[in-house]
Every structure is written in structure tokens, then in C-alpha cells.
């Protein structure tokens, strides 16, 4: 490994692991897997374009988790979610927040999901 001023350069994979541990960040794929299993919906259904409620709710929850637990911006989350616009991501996060305020069942399910992270 190359050294600068007697300091070794940290391997980027090691650095990413340190960064994740220090700031409690998660990868997009990890969160997608977690949401998919928790809500009992396939990854393809979450990433798809269907507007059926049982697919939309996990999709919106995933957008909120991506915003909170990854360093991704709105545009990057939109790209990860299948090329969606940043305003769609804003709407998804807002809809999730509204559901958390009004729907007791969803709030309980979302809290269970957070405990798995």
C-alpha cells in the first residue's frame, strides 16, 4: 500500500466499513432486502410502477429509510428506485410521515421495521 507522510492509505472498502459503523449508515440493497422481507413483497414489486397499496406502502417506507440511513440525495434515491424524479421521492417521504401520524397499524409496523435495522 502507498504511504503518504508515514501514514498508510486506507483501503476504500475498509473506509466504507468504518464510515458505516461510525454513522449508523446502511446500504441501499440492505434496506431494500429488509423492507421486502418485512412487508412480504418482492423486490421487483417494490421497485416497480404498480400503484396497488400493498406495493406502494413499502416503496414509500423504503424511500424514507433511504433518506434517513444512507448518504444519498433525493436524485440518487430516485435513480436507485428505478429512475424516479426527486419530487416523487419527496412525496413518498411525506406520505410515509403522514401515515405515521394517522395510521396506528402502519406506525407499529414501521417501528418493528426500524428495530430490525
C-alpha positions as a Markdown table, in Angstrom:
| # | Residue | x | y | z |
|---|---|---|---|---|
| 1 | Unk | 0.0 | 0.0 | 0.0 |
| 2 | Unk | 1.1 | 3.5 | -0.8 |
| 3 | Unk | 2.2 | 5.7 | 2.1 |
| 4 | Unk | 2.0 | 9.5 | 2.5 |
| 5 | Unk | 3.9 | 11.1 | 5.3 |
| 6 | Unk | 4.3 | 7.8 | 7.1 |
| 7 | Unk | 0.5 | 7.3 | 7.0 |
| 8 | Unk | -0.8 | 4.3 | 5.0 |
| 9 | Unk | -3.7 | 5.0 | 2.7 |
| 10 | Unk | -6.8 | 3.2 | 3.9 |
| 11 | Unk | -8.4 | 0.7 | 1.5 |
| 12 | Unk | -11.7 | 2.3 | 0.3 |
| 13 | Unk | -13.6 | -0.9 | 1.4 |
| 14 | Unk | -12.2 | -0.7 | 4.9 |
| 15 | Unk | -13.0 | 3.1 | 5.0 |
| 16 | Unk | -16.6 | 2.4 | 3.9 |
| 17 | Unk | -17.0 | -0.1 | 6.7 |
| 18 | Unk | -15.7 | 2.4 | 9.2 |
| 19 | Unk | -17.9 | 5.1 | 7.8 |
| 20 | Unk | -21.0 | 2.8 | 8.0 |
| 21 | Unk | -20.2 | 1.8 | 11.6 |
| 22 | Unk | -19.5 | 5.3 | 12.8 |
| 23 | Unk | -22.6 | 6.9 | 11.4 |
| 24 | Unk | -25.0 | 4.0 | 11.5 |
| 25 | Unk | -25.4 | 4.2 | 7.7 |
| 26 | Unk | -26.8 | 1.3 | 5.7 |
| 27 | Unk | -26.5 | 0.2 | 2.1 |
| 28 | Unk | -29.4 | 0.7 | -0.3 |
| 29 | Unk | -29.5 | -3.1 | -1.1 |
| 30 | Unk | -29.6 | -4.0 | 2.6 |
| 31 | Unk | -32.6 | -1.7 | 3.2 |
| 32 | Unk | -34.4 | -3.0 | 0.1 |
| 33 | Unk | -33.9 | -6.6 | 1.3 |
| 34 | Unk | -35.1 | -5.6 | 4.8 |
| 35 | Unk | -38.3 | -3.8 | 3.6 |
| 36 | Unk | -39.0 | -6.6 | 1.1 |
| 37 | Unk | -38.9 | -9.3 | 3.8 |
| 38 | Unk | -40.7 | -7.2 | 6.4 |
| 39 | Unk | -43.7 | -6.3 | 4.2 |
| 40 | Unk | -43.7 | -9.6 | 2.4 |
| 41 | Unk | -43.4 | -8.0 | -1.0 |
| 42 | Unk | -40.8 | -8.9 | -3.6 |
| 43 | Unk | -38.0 | -6.5 | -4.5 |
| 44 | Unk | -39.3 | -6.3 | -8.1 |
| 45 | Unk | -42.8 | -5.3 | -6.8 |
| 46 | Unk | -41.3 | -2.6 | -4.6 |
| 47 | Unk | -39.2 | -1.2 | -7.4 |
| 48 | Unk | -42.0 | -1.5 | -10.0 |
| 49 | Unk | -44.5 | 1.1 | -11.0 |
| 50 | Unk | -47.7 | -0.5 | -9.6 |
| 51 | Unk | -50.0 | 1.8 | -7.6 |
| 52 | Unk | -51.5 | -1.0 | -5.6 |
| 53 | Unk | -51.5 | -0.1 | -1.9 |
| 54 | Unk | -49.6 | -3.2 | -0.7 |
| 55 | Unk | -46.8 | -2.3 | -3.0 |
| 56 | Unk | -46.8 | 1.5 | -2.6 |
| 57 | Unk | -46.6 | 1.5 | 1.2 |
| 58 | Unk | -43.3 | -0.5 | 1.3 |
| 59 | Unk | -42.0 | 1.6 | -1.6 |
| 60 | Unk | -42.7 | 4.8 | 0.3 |
| 61 | Unk | -41.2 | 3.4 | 3.5 |
| 62 | Unk | -38.1 | 2.4 | 1.7 |
| 63 | Unk | -37.7 | 6.0 | 0.3 |
| 64 | Unk | -37.9 | 7.3 | 3.9 |
| 65 | Unk | -35.4 | 4.8 | 5.1 |
| 66 | Unk | -33.0 | 5.6 | 2.2 |
| 67 | Unk | -33.2 | 9.3 | 3.1 |
| 68 | Unk | -32.5 | 8.6 | 6.8 |
| 69 | Unk | -30.0 | 5.8 | 6.7 |
| 70 | Unk | -27.9 | 6.5 | 3.6 |
| 71 | Unk | -25.9 | 9.5 | 2.4 |
| 72 | Unk | -27.9 | 9.5 | -0.8 |
| 73 | Unk | -29.6 | 12.7 | -2.0 |
| 74 | Unk | -33.1 | 12.8 | -3.5 |
| 75 | Unk | -31.9 | 12.4 | -7.1 |
| 76 | Unk | -29.8 | 9.5 | -6.2 |
| 77 | Unk | -32.6 | 7.8 | -4.3 |
| 78 | Unk | -34.8 | 8.4 | -7.3 |
| 79 | Unk | -32.2 | 6.7 | -9.6 |
| 80 | Unk | -32.0 | 3.7 | -7.2 |
| 81 | Unk | -35.8 | 3.5 | -7.1 |
| 82 | Unk | -36.0 | 2.9 | -10.8 |
| 83 | Unk | -35.4 | 6.3 | -12.3 |
| 84 | Unk | -38.0 | 8.2 | -10.4 |
| 85 | Unk | -38.0 | 12.0 | -10.1 |
| 86 | Unk | -36.8 | 13.7 | -6.9 |
| 87 | Unk | -40.3 | 15.2 | -6.4 |
| 88 | Unk | -41.7 | 11.6 | -6.3 |
| 89 | Unk | -39.2 | 10.8 | -3.5 |
| 90 | Unk | -40.3 | 13.9 | -1.6 |
| 91 | Unk | -43.9 | 12.8 | -2.0 |
| 92 | Unk | -43.1 | 9.3 | -0.8 |
| 93 | Unk | -41.4 | 10.6 | 2.3 |
| 94 | Unk | -44.2 | 13.0 | 3.0 |
| 95 | Unk | -46.8 | 10.2 | 2.6 |
| 96 | Unk | -44.9 | 8.0 | 5.0 |
| 97 | Unk | -44.7 | 10.8 | 7.6 |
| 98 | Unk | -48.5 | 11.4 | 7.2 |
| 99 | Unk | -49.2 | 7.7 | 7.6 |
| 100 | Unk | -47.0 | 7.5 | 10.7 |
| 101 | Unk | -49.1 | 10.4 | 12.2 |
| 102 | Unk | -52.5 | 8.9 | 11.3 |
| 103 | Unk | -52.3 | 5.1 | 10.9 |
| 104 | Unk | -51.6 | 3.3 | 14.2 |
| 105 | Unk | -51.2 | -0.1 | 12.4 |
| 106 | Unk | -48.6 | 1.3 | 10.0 |
| 107 | Unk | -46.8 | 3.1 | 12.8 |
| 108 | Unk | -46.4 | -0.1 | 14.7 |
| 109 | Unk | -45.3 | -2.0 | 11.6 |
| 110 | Unk | -42.8 | 0.8 | 10.8 |
| 111 | Unk | -41.4 | 0.7 | 14.3 |
| 112 | Unk | -40.9 | -3.0 | 14.0 |
| 113 | Unk | -39.0 | -2.4 | 10.8 |
| 114 | Unk | -36.8 | 0.2 | 12.5 |
| 115 | Unk | -35.9 | -2.3 | 15.2 |
| 116 | Unk | -34.5 | -4.7 | 12.6 |
| 117 | Unk | -32.1 | -2.0 | 11.3 |
